[in-house]
Amino acid sequence: MLSFSRARSQGRNTRPLTGGMDYLEPKRKTNVMGRVILVVSLTALCIIMLKHAPSFTSPTAFSRSEEGVTHVLVTGGAGYIGSHAALRLLKDSYRVTIVDNLSRGNLGAVKVLQGLFPEPGRLQFIYADLGDAKAVEKIFSENAFDAVMHFAAVAYVGESTLDPLKYYHNITSNTLVVLEAVARHKVKKLIYSSTCATYGEPEKMPIVEVTPQVPINPYGKAKKMAEDMILDFSKNSDMAVMILRYFNVIGSDPEGRLGEAPKPELREHGRISGACFDAARGVIPGLQVKGTDYKTGDGTCVRDYIDVTDLVDAHVKALEKAKPKNVGIYNVGTGKGRSVKEFVEACKKATGVDIKVDFLPRRPGDYAEVYSDPAKILRDLNWSARFTNLQQSLEVAWKWQKTHPHGYASS
C-alpha cells in the first residue's frame, strides 16, 4: 500500500492541508463509497437468495416423504368437486396440497378446509396456474408427492363450443404439463378426473368402459386427448394410473361445510342444479330447458346424476386400489338415467318453489341420452353409488345454497 508521503510526492490526486494530512479528491471518495454500497447491496442480495433457496429452507412436512402418510396433490382443489375430494382425503388422514389458480375455484372453500384441519402438515394451498411450466416444476421440486388427483379443468359443454381453444389449452395442454412433472419426479400414482363426454352419443345404452369414444364437443375432445396422452405415457412407466369417467355431478357435503358456488359470470354455462337453485332463489327469472325434441321418453335429455359424495368416494377407492404399471378405467355413475324434466320436478320438490320453466331450442354440443353401466367399478373397486335419491341429493345441496346465498362470501 502506498504511504501518504509517497502519494504526495508523486502529486496524484492529493493536496496538502494544515497539519500535514492528506485529503482525497472528491472523485476518489465517490468511487470508494460507490464500491462499498455495491458490496453491501450484493451481500444483502446473496443472503436473501440463500434464505429462499430450497437447500437453505427449513424442510416442512410437505417437502419430505413420511412413512405411513400419503401426500396427495389435488389440482383444482378449490373447485366444486376438488374441494369435496380434499375434504374426504383430509378426513381419511391423507396429507393434502391444493393447487388452484382460482379462475373457477373459490378461496372460501380452501379457508373452510383450513379451518377444519389447522394442524401443521395436513393441508397447504398453493396459488398457481398449471399452464405455467416453471411454476409447476417448482411445486413438484419443493414437495414430495405420493399421488396426484388431477381435477383442474374448465368443464362446461356450452362454453366449450363457444371458446374451444380455451378448452384445449386448459384441459389438454395443462394436463401435459402436469404429466411431464409427474414423470420427472417419479410420482407413484395418478388419478385422472375424466368425463362421460368422451363417449359422445353412443348407439347403445348403458355406456360401458369399452364403448367407443367419439366425443361431439370440444370439452369431450379435450378430455379424450388428455386421456390418450396419459395412456401412451403409462405404457413405458411404472406409475399406477386410474382414469375415472364420471357423469353429471350433483349434491354437496351432507354436513353443510362445502357446496357449489360457480362464478356469477358463468351461471349461463353452469350445471342444471345451479340454474334450478338460482331460479328458486329468484336470482334469475326462471329455468331454461334447452331441447325438447330429443328421441327420449319426454323429449328432454337423459342424464346419469351422481352425488358428489359418491364421486369422491370412488376417487379415494381408486387411489387405494391403484397398482404400479397398471391402468384402470372406470365409469362412475348410478346406472340410471333421468330426464331433464324429471330433474326439474325433483328440484321443485326439494326447494319447495314452483320454478318457472322456459323451453328453448337445443344447445350446441348436447347429446340425447347418456347413462352408465357401473358393473366394472363395483367388481374391481367394490364401489357403488349410495346417494341415489335425486330429490334428497338436491335437498342437501339446496340447504347449503340457502345458508350461502352469496356463495362462500356468505361465510
N, C-alpha and C positions, 0 to 999 in steps of 0.2 A: 504494500500500500504506500502511495506517495505521501511524504510528510508535507505539512502546510508550508514549511520554508522552501521545500523544493518546488512546490507548485507556484509559490510566489516568485521564485527566482526565474521560473520559466514563463511567467507573465500570462498564464492561461486562466481566463475567466475569474480572476480574483483581483481585489484591490485592498490596500492597507486601511485599517481603521485604528482608532485610538486604542492603545494598549497592546498593539502588535498582533491582534487576532485577525483571522481571515474571514471574509464574507462571501458566500457562494452567490453567484449571479442568480437572479430570479428564474431564468430559463432552466438552469441546472436543478434548482429547488423544485420547480414544477414537474420536471421529469422524474425525480425521485419520489415525490408524493404520488404521482400517477402510477408508478410501479408498485408502490405499497398498496394503493387502493385495489389495483388489479390482482395482486397476490391474495389479498384478503377476500376479495369477491370470489376468486376461483376456489379458494379453500372452503368458503362457505357453501359454494355450489356443489363441490365434491362431497361434503358432509351430507347435504340434503339428498344427493343421488345415492349415496351409500346407505342412508337410512331407509330409502324407499326401494332399494334393490331387493329382490326376493331372498337372496342369500343372507341378507342382513336383517330381514324382518323376522320377528319372533314367530315361530310356527304356530298355527292355530289348529284346532281340531279338524277343520275343513281341509287343511293342506297336507294331512298325513293319513295314511290308512290305519285303521284300528280294528283289531281282531274282534269279531262278534258284532261289528257295526257296519251296515251297508250305507254308503253315501250315494244318494241319487240326485242327479241334476234333472230338474223339471223345467224344461223350456216352456215359455208361455204360462208359467205358474201363477201369474196374476190374473189370468183369464177365467172364464166360467168353469170349464172342465178342469183346467190345470190347477186352479186353486182348490177344488174339491179333491183332486188327486193328492196334492201336497198335504191337505188336512188328513187324509186317510194314512198316508205314509208316516206322518208325524205321530199319529195315534198308535201306529204299529212299531214305533221306536226306530224308524229309519232316520238317518241324518239327511237333511234336505237343503239343496241350494236351488233357489228360484232365479232364473234369468228371464227378463222381460223388458221390452222397450216401451211398454205401457201404451202402445198405439191402439190396442184393443182391450188390454187388461186394465185392472183397477188397483192402484196403490192401496186403496182401502181394504181390499181383500188380503193383501200382504200384511197390513197392520193388524187385522183380526188374527191372522195366524201367529204373528209375532207376540201378540198379547196372550194367546193361548199356550204358546211354547217359548217362554222367555229364557229358558236355561241356556247357558253357553254351549255351543257346539251342536245345537239342534237344528236351527234354521238360519240361513243367511239369504239376503236378497241382493242381486247384482243387476243394476240398470245397464242394459247393453242391447245392441241390435245384432242379431245373428247374421246379418248381411255384412257386418264388419269383421273380416277375417282376422285382423290383428287383435281386435277385442276378444274374439272367440278363442284365439290361441293363448292370450294372456289368462283368460278364465281357466282353461284346461291346464296351463302350466302351473298355476297357483293353487289348484285344488286337486285332491285325489279322489276322482270319481270311480265308483264301482259300477255304476249303471247310469243310463240316460233314458228318461222318458221324454220323448220329443212331441210336445203338443203344439208348440208355437206355429200359428198359421192364420192367415185370413181365411174365412170359411163361409162365405155367403154365395150361393149359386147365382142369384141375380146379379150381384155386384161383379162376379167373375165374367159374366157375358158383356158387361159394360166396360170393364177395365182388365182385360185378360193378361196384359203384361205384368201388372201388379201381382197377379196370382202365380205366374210362372217364376217371377223373381222371388216373391216371398216364400213360396212353398218349395219349388224345385231347387232354385239356386241356394237358398238358405239351408236347405237340408244337405246339400253337397258340402257346404262349409262346415256344418256340424259333423257330418260323416268323416270328412278329412281329419278333423280334430280327434274324433273318436279313434280313428285308425292310428294316428301318430302317437297318441297317448295310451294305446292298448286298453281301452275301456272294455270290460268283460261282457256287458250286456247292453242291448239297445231295444227299447220298446217303442215302436213307431205307431203314432196315432194316425190311422188312415180312415177311409170312409167308404161307405157303400156306393158313393158316387162314381167310384172307379168302374163299377159294373155297367153303368149307363142304364139302358132299358132292356133287360133280358127278355128272351122269348118265353122262358119258363119260370114259374114261381113254385116254391120259395127259392131264394138265392142260396147256393152252396159255394164253398170256397173255390171250387174249380169251374164255376160259372165264368164264361168268357168275359174279360174286362174290355168293354167298348164304351168308354165314357163319352158323354154327349155335351159336356160343358167344360170350360177352362178349369174350373175348380177340380173336377174329377180327373181331367187330363193331367194337371199339375201333380196331383197326389199319386197317380199311377206312375208318372215319370220318377217321382221320388222313391216309390216302391222298387222300381226297376233298378235304380242306382244301388239301393241297399242290397237287393238280391244278387246283383252282379258282384258287388264287393264281398258279400258273405261267402262266395264260392271258394275264395282263397284266404279265408280268415278263420281264426279260432273263436271269434266273437259269437255269442248267443244272441239270436235275433227273434223278436216277436213282432208281427205286424197285425194290428187289430183294426178290422174294417167295421166301424160301427154305424148305426143307423141314426134316427132322429132323436136327439137328446132333450129330455125334459126334466123337471123337478129341481130340487135343491136339498141342501143339508137338512135332515129331519130335525136337528136341534136348533135350526134357525140362525146359524152362525154365518153361513155363506149363501149367496144367491146369484141370480143372473142380472147383471146391470150393464147392458150394452151402451155404448156412447150414443147420445141423443141424435147425432147426425147420421147414425147408421140404423135407426129404427126401421126405415123403409125396407132394408135388406135383411132384417133380423129374423129370428125364429118365429113360428106362428104362435108359440106360447107367449112370447114377449108382446106381440101385437094384440093378442087377446087380453092380456093384463092391462096394456095401455088403453085399450078401448073400455075395459071395465072401470078404470080409474078416471076416465074422461080426458086422458092426455091427447087422445085422437078421437074424432067423432064416431068412428065405427071401425069394424074389421073388414078388410078387403080380401075376399077369396078369389084367387086368380085361376080360372079354368073350371068349367062345369060340364065340359063335353068330352071328357076322357072316357075310355072304354072300361069303366069300373061300375060297381053297383049303383052308385048315386051320381056318377059323372064327375066327382071330385077326386083328386089324387089320393092314393092309398099309401100310407107310410107305417113303418115299424117304430113305435115310440119307446125308447129305452130310458129308464130313470138314471140320472147322473150318479146316484149312489151305487146302483148295479154296475154301471160302466167303470167306475174307478175300482170297484172290487175285481172286475175282470182284469184290469191293468196290474193290480197287485198280484193276482194269481199268476198272470203271465210272467211277471218278474220273478216270482218264486220258482216257477217251473222251467224257466229258460235254461237251456243246456248248451255248453260250448259246441261250436261247429254245427249247430242245428238251427233251422229256421222254422218257426211256427206261424202259420197264417190262419186267422180266425175271424169269423163273423161274430159280432156282438149285438144281439137283438133279442126280442122276446119270442120271435117266431110267429107273431100275429100282426096282420095289417089292419090299420084303422083309417077310415076315410077322413078327409078334412072336415066334412060336415059332422061326422061323429065326434071329432076332436072339439069342434066349436060347441056342440051341445054339452060335452063334458066340462068345458071351460065355463059355460054359463052356470052350470050347477055348482061348480067349485067356487066361483066368485059370488054367486047369488045375484048376478046382474044380467038382465036381458040385453045382451050385447047386440047392437045394430050391425047387420051384415050386408055388405055390398058385393055382388057377384060380378066379376070382371073377366075379360079375355085371359087366355093362358099367359103365363110368364115364360119368357125365352129360357131354354135350357132345362125345363122341368120334365119329369117323366111320369107316366101314369101310375104305375104300381111297383112298389119295392118293399119286400119284407124278407126276413132271413129264415134260414134253417140253422138253428144253433146246436145241432147234434154234435158236431165235431168238438166244439169248445166244452161241451158237457162231458164228452168222452175223454178228452185229453187233459183238461184242466179242472174237471169237476165243478164247472161253473154253470149256473143258470140264473136267469133273471128272477128276482124275488118280488120286486115292486112293480107288479104288472097291472094294477088297477089304475087306469088312466085318470079317473077323476080324483083319486086320492093323491097321486103324484102332483096333480095340478093344485090341489088344496094346500099341500105343503109349500109349493112354490109361491102360491098366492099369499100365504101368511107372511112370508119374507117380504114380498112386494108391498104389502100394506104397512109393514113396520119400517120399510125403507123406501118411502115414496120418491126420494131423490137418489136412489142407489146407495152406494157406500158413503156418499156425502151426508146422508141422514144419520150416520152413526156418530 
